[in-house]
Amino acid sequence: MINNTKLALEFYIQKALNKLYKNDEYLIKIYSDKYNKDNHVSERGIVFRFGVYLEKYRLKYFPQYDLDVEYNRNINLIKMLNNKPVMPDLIIHKRGTNENNLLVLEFKTWWNKNQIEDIKRVKLFKNELNYKYGATILIDKEHYKICWI
């Protein structure tokens, strides 16, 4: 049986993604053409906007945790996986401890869909830094895809 925390995370992540697609369509759909091959918003900008929407649910339902984007700290040290510095795209955790690492999310966008390394990273975050839940999210032009790991 899946516990209520995971169900709540799944539900609120979907709600935040739906708001992202509704309110920030421009960020997602800006396109490349033959003259402007990299004419798109950065992944970081899209993840930030998603975080804004998810933060509203976090404050209401998970107030004991913090939500951070591109957070590079592991207590008082640099966050490392396999002895290399890392910055997860988005995490829900308690700063200053590894006892309450709740969620790690790694994102990819329609112009860079290869999630193989992201899947490996999420597994490492769960195994090495004790994140309870993890997923990859693909932001495509018309829809998103969540893969829980």
N, C-alpha and C positions, 0 to 999 in steps of 0.2 A: 504494500500500500504506500502510495506517495504521500508524504506528510504535507500538512497545510502550508508550511513555509514555502515549499517548492511550488505548490499550486498558486499561491499568492504571487510569487515572483513571476511565474509564467504569465499570469493574468495581467499584472501591472506592466510588465515589459511589452506585452502585446498592445495594451492601451496606450503606452507611451509611443510605440512605433506607429500606431494608427494616427495619433496626434501629429507626429513628425510628418507623415505622408500628407495629412490634411493641411497643416499650417505651413510647411516648409517645402512644398513641392518644387519650388524653384531651385533650392539647394540640391535636391536629388536629381532633377531632370536636366539641368543645364548640360548641354551636349558638346561633344567635340565635332569638328568638321575637318575637311581636308586642309584647311588653312590654320586651324587652331586645334591641334591634336590633343592638347592637354587643357582644353577649355572646360574645366569642371571645378567644383568647390573641393577643398581638401576633405579627406575622410575625417580628420580631426574636427573640422567645422560642423560636419553632420553629426558626429558623436556628441559634440558639445550640446547641440540643440536637442538631441534625444535625451541627454542627461538632464536638461532643464525640465523636460516633461516627466521623466522618471523621478526626479527629486521631489515633486509634489506628492507622489504616492509614498516615497520613502519617508518623508516627514510625517505622514499620517499613519502609516502601517509599520514602519521599521525605524522609529525615532532613535533607537539606541545605537544605530549604525551611522556611518558617514558614507557619502557618495563622492567619489573622486574620479576625474578623467586624467589619464596619462600620469598617474601617481607613481613616483619613482623612489619611494621610501619603504624600507622594511624596518620598522621601529626607528632606530636612530642611524641606520646604515642605508646604503644604496640597495634597492631591490634587485636581487640577482636570481637567475635561473641558469643552471649548468655553468656556474661561475661567470656569467655574462650579465651586464646591467640590462634591465628590462623596465618598460613602462606599459602596463596593461592599458587597453583602450578605456575601459570603465570598470570600476570595482565598487562594491558595497562591502564595507569592513568597519572595524573600529580602529582608528589611528592609534599608533603607539603600542600595538600588541599584535600577536599572531593567533590569539585565542578566539577571535571573532571575525575571521575572514569568511564572509557569507557568499559573495558572488563575484565572479570575474567574467567579463564579456570581451570578446575580440570581434571586431567588425571588418568587413570588406565591402567594397562598393562595386557597382556594375562595371566600372572600367578596370577593375583589378579583382577578379572573382576567385582567385586561387586561395583556398582556405587551408591547405595542407599544413602549413607552418602554424597557422592560428590554432588548429586542432591540437597540434603537438604542444603548443604553449599553454593552452587551457589545461591539458592533462598535467603538465609540469606544475602549473600554479596549484592545482588540486593536490598533487602528490608532495611537492616540496614546500609549499607555503600554506597548506591546510585550508584552501578555499573549499567550502562545502559544496557549492554548485558552480557550474561553468557552462558557457555556451558560446557558439560563434553565431554571428548574425550577418547575413548577406543583404545589403541594401541595393536592390535592383530598381530599375526605373519605375516599374508599376507595382511591385510587391516586395515583401521581405521574406526571408527564410531563416528560421531559428533552428539550430542544431544543438541540442543539449548533450553534454558530454559527461 
